[in-house]
Structure formats: C-alpha cells, structure tokens
Amino acid sequence: MECHVEKNKAQCTCTYEPCPRKGKCCECVAYHRKHNELPGCFFPPEIEKTYDRSVRRFIQCHRG
C-alpha cells in the first residue's frame, strides 16, 4: 500500500508543527493509540489546539 504523504499533509488538521508523523496517518494513529489518545484530526479545531487528545475529551466533545 502506497502512502500519499504530501496529499495527507495538505488535508492534515494537526497544529503541532514539529510533528515528524505529519502526513503519515498510519504512524500517527499508531503513536496516539500507544499513548491512549486519538489523532488531532478526530477533534474540532478549537479542541485540537489544546493538544488534549484523550479518549475522555473526544467523548466529551462528540456527545449529542
């Protein structure tokens, strides 16, 4: 499977600029999963900017 890093980067909503995984979605998901988190792209922009990527925060912001 080919990774489309540049295409992914163009659509990436993560604001953490020094991230070495930007555009490498598989690596990003694996990294955050290892830390019991979700990637920034799972969150609304105002929450993503806080860098609270916890599952708890994800559930809070997506409750109906």
mmCIF file as Biopython writes it, N, C-alpha, C and O atoms, coordinates in Angstrom:
data_model
#
loop_
_atom_site.group_PDB
_atom_site.id
_atom_site.type_symbol
_atom_site.label_atom_id
_atom_site.label_alt_id
_atom_site.label_comp_id
_atom_site.label_asym_id
_atom_site.label_entity_id
_atom_site.label_seq_id
_atom_site.pdbx_PDB_ins_code
_atom_site.Cartn_x
_atom_site.Cartn_y
_atom_site.Cartn_z
_atom_site.occupancy
_atom_site.B_iso_or_equiv
_atom_site.auth_seq_id
_atom_site.auth_asym_id
_atom_site.pdbx_PDB_model_num
ATOM 1   N N  . MET A ? 1  ? 0.845   -1.181 0.000  1.0 0.0 1  A 1 
ATOM 2   C CA . MET A ? 1  ? 0.000   0.000  0.000  1.0 0.0 1  A 1 
ATOM 3   C C  . MET A ? 1  ? 0.891   1.246  0.000  1.0 0.0 1  A 1 
ATOM 4   O O  . MET A ? 1  ? 1.814   1.363  0.806  1.0 0.0 1  A 1 
ATOM 5   N N  . GLU A ? 2  ? 0.607   2.141  -0.887 1.0 0.0 2  A 1 
ATOM 6   C CA . GLU A ? 2  ? 1.394   3.361  -1.026 1.0 0.0 2  A 1 
ATOM 7   C C  . GLU A ? 2  ? 0.843   4.462  -0.119 1.0 0.0 2  A 1 
ATOM 8   O O  . GLU A ? 2  ? -0.370  4.658  -0.035 1.0 0.0 2  A 1 
ATOM 9   N N  . CYS A ? 3  ? 1.736   5.170  0.551  1.0 0.0 3  A 1 
ATOM 10  C CA . CYS A ? 3  ? 1.346   6.284  1.402  1.0 0.0 3  A 1 
ATOM 11  C C  . CYS A ? 3  ? 1.450   7.587  0.600  1.0 0.0 3  A 1 
ATOM 12  O O  . CYS A ? 3  ? 2.475   7.847  -0.030 1.0 0.0 3  A 1 
ATOM 13  N N  . HIS A ? 4  ? 0.430   8.372  0.623  1.0 0.0 4  A 1 
ATOM 14  C CA . HIS A ? 4  ? 0.376   9.645  -0.095 1.0 0.0 4  A 1 
ATOM 15  C C  . HIS A ? 4  ? 0.655   10.786 0.882  1.0 0.0 4  A 1 
ATOM 16  O O  . HIS A ? 4  ? -0.238  11.566 1.215  1.0 0.0 4  A 1 
ATOM 17  N N  . VAL A ? 5  ? 1.897   10.873 1.333  1.0 0.0 5  A 1 
ATOM 18  C CA . VAL A ? 5  ? 2.285   11.806 2.386  1.0 0.0 5  A 1 
ATOM 19  C C  . VAL A ? 5  ? 1.928   13.248 2.039  1.0 0.0 5  A 1 
ATOM 20  O O  . VAL A ? 5  ? 1.328   13.939 2.863  1.0 0.0 5  A 1 
ATOM 21  N N  . GLU A ? 6  ? 2.270   13.710 0.872  1.0 0.0 6  A 1 
ATOM 22  C CA . GLU A ? 6  ? 2.005   15.114 0.518  1.0 0.0 6  A 1 
ATOM 23  C C  . GLU A ? 6  ? 0.502   15.400 0.463  1.0 0.0 6  A 1 
ATOM 24  O O  . GLU A ? 6  ? 0.052   16.446 0.929  1.0 0.0 6  A 1 
ATOM 25  N N  . LYS A ? 7  ? -0.264  14.483 -0.099 1.0 0.0 7  A 1 
ATOM 26  C CA . LYS A ? 7  ? -1.722  14.643 -0.145 1.0 0.0 7  A 1 
ATOM 27  C C  . LYS A ? 7  ? -2.294  14.647 1.272  1.0 0.0 7  A 1 
ATOM 28  O O  . LYS A ? 7  ? -3.173  15.448 1.589  1.0 0.0 7  A 1 
ATOM 29  N N  . ASN A ? 8  ? -1.799  13.759 2.113  1.0 0.0 8  A 1 
ATOM 30  C CA . ASN A ? 8  ? -2.249  13.695 3.508  1.0 0.0 8  A 1 
ATOM 31  C C  . ASN A ? 8  ? -1.895  14.978 4.253  1.0 0.0 8  A 1 
ATOM 32  O O  . ASN A ? 8  ? -2.710  15.496 5.015  1.0 0.0 8  A 1 
ATOM 33  N N  . LYS A ? 9  ? -0.693  15.490 4.039  1.0 0.0 9  A 1 
ATOM 34  C CA . LYS A ? 9  ? -0.268  16.729 4.696  1.0 0.0 9  A 1 
ATOM 35  C C  . LYS A ? 9  ? -1.197  17.880 4.346  1.0 0.0 9  A 1 
ATOM 36  O O  . LYS A ? 9  ? -1.517  18.706 5.201  1.0 0.0 9  A 1 
ATOM 37  N N  . ALA A ? 10 ? -1.626  17.936 3.103  1.0 0.0 10 A 1 
ATOM 38  C CA . ALA A ? 10 ? -2.499  19.017 2.647  1.0 0.0 10 A 1 
ATOM 39  C C  . ALA A ? 10 ? -3.843  18.993 3.367  1.0 0.0 10 A 1 
ATOM 40  O O  . ALA A ? 10 ? -4.497  20.027 3.502  1.0 0.0 10 A 1 
ATOM 41  N N  . GLN A ? 11 ? -4.254  17.814 3.828  1.0 0.0 11 A 1 
ATOM 42  C CA . GLN A ? 11 ? -5.546  17.668 4.499  1.0 0.0 11 A 1 
ATOM 43  C C  . GLN A ? 11 ? -5.418  17.543 6.019  1.0 0.0 11 A 1 
ATOM 44  O O  . GLN A ? 11 ? -6.424  17.474 6.723  1.0 0.0 11 A 1 
ATOM 45  N N  . CYS A ? 12 ? -4.200  17.515 6.515  1.0 0.0 12 A 1 
ATOM 46  C CA . CYS A ? 12 ? -3.961  17.310 7.941  1.0 0.0 12 A 1 
ATOM 47  C C  . CYS A ? 12 ? -4.354  18.553 8.745  1.0 0.0 12 A 1 
ATOM 48  O O  . CYS A ? 12 ? -3.935  19.664 8.420  1.0 0.0 12 A 1 
ATOM 49  N N  . THR A ? 13 ? -5.155  18.363 9.786  1.0 0.0 13 A 1 
ATOM 50  C CA . THR A ? 13 ? -5.611  19.481 10.611 1.0 0.0 13 A 1 
ATOM 51  C C  . THR A ? 13 ? -4.816  19.629 11.905 1.0 0.0 13 A 1 
ATOM 52  O O  . THR A ? 13 ? -5.133  20.491 12.724 1.0 0.0 13 A 1 
ATOM 53  N N  . CYS A ? 14 ? -3.817  18.826 12.098 1.0 0.0 14 A 1 
ATOM 54  C CA . CYS A ? 14 ? -2.993  18.886 13.301 1.0 0.0 14 A 1 
ATOM 55  C C  . CYS A ? 14 ? -2.183  20.187 13.310 1.0 0.0 14 A 1 
ATOM 56  O O  . CYS A ? 14 ? -1.547  20.537 12.316 1.0 0.0 14 A 1 
ATOM 57  N N  . THR A ? 15 ? -2.214  20.897 14.443 1.0 0.0 15 A 1 
ATOM 58  C CA . THR A ? 15 ? -1.491  22.165 14.543 1.0 0.0 15 A 1 
ATOM 59  C C  . THR A ? 15 ? -0.131  22.014 15.207 1.0 0.0 15 A 1 
ATOM 60  O O  . THR A ? 15 ? 0.578   23.004 15.387 1.0 0.0 15 A 1 
ATOM 61  N N  . TYR A ? 16 ? 0.244   20.799 15.571 1.0 0.0 16 A 1 
ATOM 62  C CA . TYR A ? 16 ? 1.554   20.574 16.187 1.0 0.0 16 A 1 
ATOM 63  C C  . TYR A ? 16 ? 2.591   20.505 15.063 1.0 0.0 16 A 1 
ATOM 64  O O  . TYR A ? 16 ? 2.800   19.450 14.464 1.0 0.0 16 A 1 
ATOM 65  N N  . GLU A ? 17 ? 3.229   21.624 14.789 1.0 0.0 17 A 1 
ATOM 66  C CA . GLU A ? 17 ? 4.116   21.746 13.632 1.0 0.0 17 A 1 
ATOM 67  C C  . GLU A ? 17 ? 5.388   20.901 13.655 1.0 0.0 17 A 1 
ATOM 68  O O  . GLU A ? 17 ? 5.779   20.414 12.594 1.0 0.0 17 A 1 
ATOM 69  N N  . PRO A ? 18 ? 6.048   20.696 14.769 1.0 0.0 18 A 1 
ATOM 70  C CA . PRO A ? 18 ? 7.264   19.877 14.671 1.0 0.0 18 A 1 
ATOM 71  C C  . PRO A ? 18 ? 6.992   18.363 14.602 1.0 0.0 18 A 1 
ATOM 72  O O  . PRO A ? 18 ? 7.918   17.567 14.756 1.0 0.0 18 A 1 
ATOM 73  N N  . CYS A ? 19 ? 5.759   17.969 14.378 1.0 0.0 19 A 1 
ATOM 74  C CA . CYS A ? 19 ? 5.405   16.544 14.379 1.0 0.0 19 A 1 
ATOM 75  C C  . CYS A ? 19 ? 6.073   15.812 13.214 1.0 0.0 19 A 1 
ATOM 76  O O  . CYS A ? 19 ? 5.887   16.191 12.057 1.0 0.0 19 A 1 
ATOM 77  N N  . PRO A ? 20 ? 6.846   14.769 13.509 1.0 0.0 20 A 1 
ATOM 78  C CA . PRO A ? 20 ? 7.502   14.002 12.447 1.0 0.0 20 A 1 
ATOM 79  C C  . PRO A ? 20 ? 6.554   13.036 11.732 1.0 0.0 20 A 1 
ATOM 80  O O  . PRO A ? 20 ? 6.933   12.429 10.730 1.0 0.0 20 A 1 
ATOM 81  N N  . ARG A ? 21 ? 5.322   12.890 12.237 1.0 0.0 21 A 1 
ATOM 82  C CA . ARG A ? 21 ? 4.352   11.971 11.641 1.0 0.0 21 A 1 
ATOM 83  C C  . ARG A ? 21 ? 3.350   12.676 10.734 1.0 0.0 21 A 1 
ATOM 84  O O  . ARG A ? 21 ? 2.462   12.022 10.186 1.0 0.0 21 A 1 
ATOM 85  N N  . LYS A ? 22 ? 3.467   13.981 10.562 1.0 0.0 22 A 1 
ATOM 86  C CA . LYS A ? 22 ? 2.522   14.746 9.750  1.0 0.0 22 A 1 
ATOM 87  C C  . LYS A ? 22 ? 2.461   14.172 8.331  1.0 0.0 22 A 1 
ATOM 88  O O  . LYS A ? 22 ? 3.476   14.078 7.640  1.0 0.0 22 A 1 
ATOM 89  N N  . GLY A ? 23 ? 1.265   13.795 7.918  1.0 0.0 23 A 1 
ATOM 90  C CA . GLY A ? 23 ? 1.068   13.210 6.602  1.0 0.0 23 A 1 
ATOM 91  C C  . GLY A ? 23 ? 1.245   11.702 6.559  1.0 0.0 23 A 1 
ATOM 92  O O  . GLY A ? 23 ? 0.965   11.070 5.541  1.0 0.0 23 A 1 
ATOM 93  N N  . LYS A ? 24 ? 1.700   11.133 7.642  1.0 0.0 24 A 1 
ATOM 94  C CA . LYS A ? 24 ? 1.905   9.677  7.729  1.0 0.0 24 A 1 
ATOM 95  C C  . LYS A ? 24 ? 0.843   9.127  8.676  1.0 0.0 24 A 1 
ATOM 96  O O  . LYS A ? 24 ? 1.130   8.796  9.827  1.0 0.0 24 A 1 
ATOM 97  N N  . CYS A ? 25 ? -0.374  9.036  8.178  1.0 0.0 25 A 1 
ATOM 98  C CA . CYS A ? 25 ? -1.534  8.722  9.012  1.0 0.0 25 A 1 
ATOM 99  C C  . CYS A ? 25 ? -1.394  7.414  9.789  1.0 0.0 25 A 1 
ATOM 100 O O  . CYS A ? 25 ? -1.785  7.353  10.955 1.0 0.0 25 A 1 
ATOM 101 N N  . CYS A ? 26 ? -0.854  6.382  9.177  1.0 0.0 26 A 1 
ATOM 102 C CA . CYS A ? 26 ? -0.687  5.094  9.871  1.0 0.0 26 A 1 
ATOM 103 C C  . CYS A ? 26 ? 0.214   5.256  11.088 1.0 0.0 26 A 1 
ATOM 104 O O  . CYS A ? 26 ? -0.077  4.722  12.158 1.0 0.0 26 A 1 
ATOM 105 N N  . GLU A ? 27 ? 1.311   5.995  10.921 1.0 0.0 27 A 1 
ATOM 106 C CA . GLU A ? 27 ? 2.230   6.229  12.045 1.0 0.0 27 A 1 
ATOM 107 C C  . GLU A ? 27 ? 1.565   7.083  13.110 1.0 0.0 27 A 1 
ATOM 108 O O  . GLU A ? 27 ? 1.748   6.842  14.303 1.0 0.0 27 A 1 
ATOM 109 N N  . CYS A ? 28 ? 0.802   8.069  12.696 1.0 0.0 28 A 1 
ATOM 110 C CA . CYS A ? 28 ? 0.117   8.966  13.621 1.0 0.0 28 A 1 
ATOM 111 C C  . CYS A ? 28 ? -0.885  8.196  14.490 1.0 0.0 28 A 1 
ATOM 112 O O  . CYS A ? 28 ? -0.896  8.335  15.713 1.0 0.0 28 A 1 
ATOM 113 N N  . VAL A ? 29 ? -1.718  7.392  13.847 1.0 0.0 29 A 1 
ATOM 114 C CA . VAL A ? 29 ? -2.712  6.604  14.580 1.0 0.0 29 A 1 
ATOM 115 C C  . VAL A ? 29 ? -2.015  5.644  15.548 1.0 0.0 29 A 1 
ATOM 116 O O  . VAL A ? 29 ? -2.429  5.527  16.701 1.0 0.0 29 A 1 
ATOM 117 N N  . ALA A ? 30 ? -0.973  4.964  15.099 1.0 0.0 30 A 1 
ATOM 118 C CA . ALA A ? 30 ? -0.245  4.024  15.959 1.0 0.0 30 A 1 
ATOM 119 C C  . ALA A ? 30 ? 0.380   4.744  17.159 1.0 0.0 30 A 1 
ATOM 120 O O  . ALA A ? 30 ? 0.319   4.245  18.282 1.0 0.0 30 A 1 
ATOM 121 N N  . TYR A ? 31 ? 0.972   5.902  16.924 1.0 0.0 31 A 1 
ATOM 122 C CA . TYR A ? 31 ? 1.591   6.683  18.001 1.0 0.0 31 A 1 
ATOM 123 C C  . TYR A ? 31 ? 0.553   7.080  19.056 1.0 0.0 31 A 1 
ATOM 124 O O  . TYR A ? 31 ? 0.762   6.860  20.249 1.0 0.0 31 A 1 
ATOM 125 N N  . HIS A ? 32 ? -0.547  7.655  18.620 1.0 0.0 32 A 1 
ATOM 126 C CA . HIS A ? 32 ? -1.563  8.109  19.574 1.0 0.0 32 A 1 
ATOM 127 C C  . HIS A ? 32 ? -2.250  6.945  20.272 1.0 0.0 32 A 1 
ATOM 128 O O  . HIS A ? 32 ? -2.603  7.042  21.447 1.0 0.0 32 A 1 
ATOM 129 N N  . ARG A ? 33 ? -2.438  5.856  19.561 1.0 0.0 33 A 1 
ATOM 130 C CA . ARG A ? 33 ? -3.045  4.673  20.182 1.0 0.0 33 A 1 
ATOM 131 C C  . ARG A ? 33 ? -2.151  4.148  21.302 1.0 0.0 33 A 1 
ATOM 132 O O  . ARG A ? 33 ? -2.635  3.764  22.367 1.0 0.0 33 A 1 
ATOM 133 N N  . LYS A ? 34 ? -0.857  4.135  21.053 1.0 0.0 34 A 1 
ATOM 134 C CA . LYS A ? 34 ? 0.113   3.685  22.062 1.0 0.0 34 A 1 
ATOM 135 C C  . LYS A ? 34 ? 0.031   4.545  23.331 1.0 0.0 34 A 1 
ATOM 136 O O  . LYS A ? 34 ? 0.305   4.068  24.432 1.0 0.0 34 A 1 
ATOM 137 N N  . HIS A ? 35 ? -0.347  5.814  23.162 1.0 0.0 35 A 1 
ATOM 138 C CA . HIS A ? 35 ? -0.444  6.742  24.285 1.0 0.0 35 A 1 
ATOM 139 C C  . HIS A ? 35 ? -1.887  6.931  24.777 1.0 0.0 35 A 1 
ATOM 140 O O  . HIS A ? 35 ? -2.185  7.889  25.490 1.0 0.0 35 A 1 
ATOM 141 N N  . ASN A ? 36 ? -2.771  6.013  24.390 1.0 0.0 36 A 1 
ATOM 142 C CA . ASN A ? 36 ? -4.187  6.078  24.766 1.0 0.0 36 A 1 
ATOM 143 C C  . ASN A ? 36 ? -4.827  7.399  24.373 1.0 0.0 36 A 1 
ATOM 144 O O  . ASN A ? 36 ? -5.574  8.000  25.145 1.0 0.0 36 A 1 
ATOM 145 N N  . GLU A ? 37 ? -4.523  7.839  23.162 1.0 0.0 37 A 1 
ATOM 146 C CA . GLU A ? 37 ? -5.045  9.086  22.626 1.0 0.0 37 A 1 
ATOM 147 C C  . GLU A ? 37 ? -5.623  8.834  21.237 1.0 0.0 37 A 1 
ATOM 148 O O  . GLU A ? 37 ? -5.563  7.725  20.706 1.0 0.0 37 A 1 
ATOM 149 N N  . LEU A ? 38 ? -6.183  9.893  20.672 1.0 0.0 38 A 1 
ATOM 150 C CA . LEU A ? 38 ? -6.638  9.889  19.292 1.0 0.0 38 A 1 
ATOM 151 C C  . LEU A ? 38 ? -5.890  10.988 18.549 1.0 0.0 38 A 1 
ATOM 152 O O  . LEU A ? 38 ? -5.482  11.972 19.166 1.0 0.0 38 A 1 
ATOM 153 N N  . PRO A ? 39 ? -5.699  10.846 17.243 1.0 0.0 39 A 1 
ATOM 154 C CA . PRO A ? 39 ? -5.029  11.899 16.473 1.0 0.0 39 A 1 
ATOM 155 C C  . PRO A ? 39 ? -5.831  13.198 16.489 1.0 0.0 39 A 1 
ATOM 156 O O  . PRO A ? 39 ? -7.048  13.189 16.677 1.0 0.0 39 A 1 
ATOM 157 N N  . GLY A ? 40 ? -5.136  14.303 16.290 1.0 0.0 40 A 1 
ATOM 158 C CA . GLY A ? 40 ? -5.771  15.618 16.302 1.0 0.0 40 A 1 
ATOM 159 C C  . GLY A ? 40 ? -6.896  15.768 15.296 1.0 0.0 40 A 1 
ATOM 160 O O  . GLY A ? 40 ? -7.828  16.536 15.538 1.0 0.0 40 A 1 
ATOM 161 N N  . CYS A ? 41 ? -6.840  15.062 14.175 1.0 0.0 41 A 1 
ATOM 162 C CA . CYS A ? 41 ? -7.862  15.198 13.141 1.0 0.0 41 A 1 
ATOM 163 C C  . CYS A ? 41 ? -9.222  14.651 13.572 1.0 0.0 41 A 1 
ATOM 164 O O  . CYS A ? 41 ? -10.215 14.848 12.871 1.0 0.0 41 A 1 
ATOM 165 N N  . PHE A ? 42 ? -9.279  13.971 14.708 1.0 0.0 42 A 1 
ATOM 166 C CA . PHE A ? 42 ? -10.548 13.458 15.218 1.0 0.0 42 A 1 
ATOM 167 C C  . PHE A ? 42 ? -11.308 14.522 16.010 1.0 0.0 42 A 1 
ATOM 168 O O  . PHE A ? 42 ? -12.450 14.293 16.408 1.0 0.0 42 A 1 
ATOM 169 N N  . PHE A ? 43 ? -10.692 15.675 16.243 1.0 0.0 43 A 1 
ATOM 170 C CA . PHE A ? 43 ? -11.263 16.706 17.103 1.0 0.0 43 A 1 
ATOM 171 C C  . PHE A ? 43 ? -11.630 17.961 16.333 1.0 0.0 43 A 1 
ATOM 172 O O  . PHE A ? 43 ? -11.028 18.257 15.300 1.0 0.0 43 A 1 
ATOM 173 N N  . PRO A ? 44 ? -12.623 18.707 16.833 1.0 0.0 44 A 1 
ATOM 174 C CA . PRO A ? 44 ? -12.917 20.017 16.235 1.0 0.0 44 A 1 
ATOM 175 C C  . PRO A ? 44 ? -11.707 20.937 16.422 1.0 0.0 44 A 1 
ATOM 176 O O  . PRO A ? 44 ? -10.946 20.757 17.373 1.0 0.0 44 A 1 
ATOM 177 N N  . PRO A ? 45 ? -11.517 21.905 15.547 1.0 0.0 45 A 1 
ATOM 178 C CA . PRO A ? 45 ? -10.337 22.773 15.616 1.0 0.0 45 A 1 
ATOM 179 C C  . PRO A ? 45 ? -10.073 23.411 16.975 1.0 0.0 45 A 1 
ATOM 180 O O  . PRO A ? 45 ? -8.925  23.467 17.414 1.0 0.0 45 A 1 
ATOM 181 N N  . GLU A ? 46 ? -11.103 23.886 17.639 1.0 0.0 46 A 1 
ATOM 182 C CA . GLU A ? 46 ? -10.891 24.556 18.928 1.0 0.0 46 A 1 
ATOM 183 C C  . GLU A ? 46 ? -10.408 23.601 20.018 1.0 0.0 46 A 1 
ATOM 184 O O  . GLU A ? 46 ? -9.727  24.028 20.950 1.0 0.0 46 A 1 
ATOM 185 N N  . ILE A ? 47 ? -10.744 22.336 19.918 1.0 0.0 47 A 1 
ATOM 186 C CA . ILE A ? 47 ? -10.287 21.329 20.880 1.0 0.0 47 A 1 
ATOM 187 C C  . ILE A ? 47 ? -8.900  20.825 20.472 1.0 0.0 47 A 1 
ATOM 188 O O  . ILE A ? 47 ? -8.035  20.625 21.324 1.0 0.0 47 A 1 
ATOM 189 N N  . GLU A ? 48 ? -8.694  20.624 19.186 1.0 0.0 48 A 1 
ATOM 190 C CA . GLU A ? 48 ? -7.393  20.134 18.696 1.0 0.0 48 A 1 
ATOM 191 C C  . GLU A ? 48 ? -6.270  21.060 19.153 1.0 0.0 48 A 1 
ATOM 192 O O  . GLU A ? 48 ? -5.187  20.591 19.501 1.0 0.0 48 A 1 
ATOM 193 N N  . LYS A ? 49 ? -6.515  22.356 19.155 1.0 0.0 49 A 1 
ATOM 194 C CA . LYS A ? 49 ? -5.489  23.331 19.536 1.0 0.0 49 A 1 
ATOM 195 C C  . LYS A ? 49 ? -5.040  23.206 20.993 1.0 0.0 49 A 1 
ATOM 196 O O  . LYS A ? 49 ? -3.981  23.717 21.358 1.0 0.0 49 A 1 
ATOM 197 N N  . THR A ? 50 ? -5.835  22.532 21.826 1.0 0.0 50 A 1 
ATOM 198 C CA . THR A ? 50 ? -5.468  22.367 23.239 1.0 0.0 50 A 1 
ATOM 199 C C  . THR A ? 50 ? -4.490  21.206 23.433 1.0 0.0 50 A 1 
ATOM 200 O O  . THR A ? 50 ? -3.890  21.071 24.499 1.0 0.0 50 A 1 
ATOM 201 N N  . TYR A ? 51 ? -4.331  20.384 22.421 1.0 0.0 51 A 1 
ATOM 202 C CA . TYR A ? 51 ? -3.484  19.177 22.459 1.0 0.0 51 A 1 
ATOM 203 C C  . TYR A ? 51 ? -3.971  18.133 23.465 1.0 0.0 51 A 1 
ATOM 204 O O  . TYR A ? 51 ? -3.231  17.210 23.804 1.0 0.0 51 A 1 
ATOM 205 N N  . ASP A ? 52 ? -5.216  18.273 23.945 1.0 0.0 52 A 1 
ATOM 206 C CA . ASP A ? 52 ? -5.801  17.228 24.791 1.0 0.0 52 A 1 
ATOM 207 C C  . ASP A ? 52 ? -6.413  16.212 23.842 1.0 0.0 52 A 1 
ATOM 208 O O  . ASP A ? 52 ? -7.541  16.380 23.378 1.0 0.0 52 A 1 
ATOM 209 N N  . ARG A ? 53 ? -5.665  15.164 23.559 1.0 0.0 53 A 1 
ATOM 210 C CA . ARG A ? 53 ? -6.086  14.149 22.592 1.0 0.0 53 A 1 
ATOM 211 C C  . ARG A ? 53 ? -6.632  12.900 23.282 1.0 0.0 53 A 1 
ATOM 212 O O  . ARG A ? 53 ? -6.672  11.822 22.690 1.0 0.0 53 A 1 
ATOM 213 N N  . SER A ? 54 ? -7.043  13.054 24.517 1.0 0.0 54 A 1 
ATOM 214 C CA . SER A ? 54 ? -7.513  11.902 25.295 1.0 0.0 54 A 1 
ATOM 215 C C  . SER A ? 54 ? -8.853  11.386 24.766 1.0 0.0 54 A 1 
ATOM 216 O O  . SER A ? 54 ? -9.626  12.120 24.150 1.0 0.0 54 A 1 
ATOM 217 N N  . VAL A ? 55 ? -9.099  10.111 25.025 1.0 0.0 55 A 1 
ATOM 218 C CA . VAL A ? 55 ? -10.375 9.494  24.654 1.0 0.0 55 A 1 
ATOM 219 C C  . VAL A ? 55 ? -11.497 10.194 25.415 1.0 0.0 55 A 1 
ATOM 220 O O  . VAL A ? 55 ? -12.573 10.428 24.866 1.0 0.0 55 A 1 
ATOM 221 N N  . ARG A ? 56 ? -11.244 10.527 26.681 1.0 0.0 56 A 1 
ATOM 222 C CA . ARG A ? 56 ? -12.238 11.220 27.502 1.0 0.0 56 A 1 
ATOM 223 C C  . ARG A ? 56 ? -12.668 12.531 26.844 1.0 0.0 56 A 1 
ATOM 224 O O  . ARG A ? 56 ? -13.860 12.834 26.788 1.0 0.0 56 A 1 
ATOM 225 N N  . ARG A ? 57 ? -11.707 13.309 26.348 1.0 0.0 57 A 1 
ATOM 226 C CA . ARG A ? 57 ? -12.004 14.588 25.704 1.0 0.0 57 A 1 
ATOM 227 C C  . ARG A ? 57 ? -12.741 14.378 24.394 1.0 0.0 57 A 1 
ATOM 228 O O  . ARG A ? 57 ? -13.628 15.160 24.051 1.0 0.0 57 A 1 
ATOM 229 N N  . PHE A ? 58 ? -12.389 13.336 23.659 1.0 0.0 58 A 1 
ATOM 230 C CA . PHE A ? 58 ? -13.087 13.004 22.417 1.0 0.0 58 A 1 
ATOM 231 C C  . PHE A ? 58 ? -14.565 12.733 22.688 1.0 0.0 58 A 1 
ATOM 232 O O  . PHE A ? 58 ? -15.435 13.246 21.985 1.0 0.0 58 A 1 
ATOM 233 N N  . ILE A ? 59 ? -14.841 11.932 23.704 1.0 0.0 59 A 1 
ATOM 234 C CA . ILE A ? 59 ? -16.229 11.606 24.045 1.0 0.0 59 A 1 
ATOM 235 C C  . ILE A ? 59 ? -16.975 12.865 24.472 1.0 0.0 59 A 1 
ATOM 236 O O  . ILE A ? 59 ? -18.121 13.074 24.074 1.0 0.0 59 A 1 
ATOM 237 N N  . GLN A ? 60 ? -16.326 13.707 25.284 1.0 0.0 60 A 1 
ATOM 238 C CA . GLN A ? 60 ? -16.972 14.949 25.739 1.0 0.0 60 A 1 
ATOM 239 C C  . GLN A ? 60 ? -17.368 15.843 24.574 1.0 0.0 60 A 1 
ATOM 240 O O  . GLN A ? 60 ? -18.475 16.382 24.564 1.0 0.0 60 A 1 
ATOM 241 N N  . CYS A ? 61 ? -16.503 16.009 23.610 1.0 0.0 61 A 1 
ATOM 242 C CA . CYS A ? 61 ? -16.823 16.946 22.534 1.0 0.0 61 A 1 
ATOM 243 C C  . CYS A ? 61 ? -17.725 16.351 21.470 1.0 0.0 61 A 1 
ATOM 244 O O  . CYS A ? 61 ? -18.208 17.084 20.607 1.0 0.0 61 A 1 
ATOM 245 N N  . HIS A ? 62 ? -17.971 15.044 21.500 1.0 0.0 62 A 1 
ATOM 246 C CA . HIS A ? 62 ? -18.844 14.438 20.493 1.0 0.0 62 A 1 
ATOM 247 C C  . HIS A ? 62 ? -20.158 13.921 21.061 1.0 0.0 62 A 1 
ATOM 248 O O  . HIS A ? 62 ? -20.924 13.263 20.356 1.0 0.0 62 A 1 
ATOM 249 N N  . ARG A ? 63 ? -20.422 14.211 22.318 1.0 0.0 63 A 1 
ATOM 250 C CA . ARG A ? 63 ? -21.725 13.827 22.879 1.0 0.0 63 A 1 
ATOM 251 C C  . ARG A ? 63 ? -22.809 14.668 22.258 1.0 0.0 63 A 1 
ATOM 252 O O  . ARG A ? 63 ? -22.622 15.856 21.995 1.0 0.0 63 A 1 
ATOM 253 N N  . GLY A ? 64 ? -23.937 14.046 22.026 1.0 0.0 64 A 1 
ATOM 254 C CA . GLY A ? 64 ? -25.059 14.737 21.361 1.0 0.0 64 A 1 
ATOM 255 C C  . GLY A ? 64 ? -25.928 15.507 22.247 1.0 0.0 64 A 1 
ATOM 256 O O  . GLY A ? 64 ? -26.892 16.119 21.787 1.0 0.0 64 A 1 
#
